Amino acid sequence: MSKENNTEDKDKVLHIADVMPRIYEMKLHETEEVSQYLQIIRVAGGWIYNFKSGSEIFVPFDNEFMPY
């Protein structure tokens, strides 16, 4: 794999739908790096979406979109 491809992979931004099945399987305090801009942390009652810009959002657990 060329160095250019590695850079492209690193900069690739996943759509949140690509991560949805994985976030329901996360253990408490586990972290998922979605992109260079977004990190998801599993906490009691939901997740914290930690944006590299400095803002954080708590997303409460909801099984409506949980994969079966």
N, C-alpha and C positions, 0 to 999 in steps of 0.2 A: 504494500500500500504506500502510495506516495505521501510526502509531507503535506501536500495540498489537501488530500482527502482527509487526513487527520484533523486539519484545521476546520474543514467543512463539517465533519462529524461533531467536533467540539462546539461549534457555533450553531448547530441545528437546534431549533426550538420545537419541542414536542407539543402537540395539541393536548390539552388536559384530558380529552377522551382516551388518548393513548395510555394515560397513567391511571385512569379510574379503576380498572380491575385490581391493580397493584396496591392502591391506597387502602382498599378494604382489607387487604391481607397484612398490612403493616402492624408491627408490634408497638407497644407503648414506647414512646421516645425514639422510635426509629425515624430516620431521615431519608427522603427520596429527592435526589437532585433531578429536577425536571429539565432545567436548562441552566445556562450561565446566569440567568436572571431570576430564577424561581427555585426555591427549596420548600418541600412539604415536610412538616414534622407531625408525627402522630402523637396526640395528647389525649388525656382523659376527656371523653365526650365529643371528640372530633379531631380536627387537624388545624395546624397553623400554617398558613401560606406565607412564607417569608420571602419578600421580594428584595433583591439586592440593592434596590434604590433606598431601602431603609424602612419601608412600610411593611406591616404585618396585618394579616386578617385571620380571625378565628372562623373556621367553617364547622358548624355543628354536624355531628353524625346524623345521616339520614339514609335509610336503607332503600329509598325509592329507586335509586339508580344502581343499586348493588347488583353485580353480575350473579347469575344463578348457576 
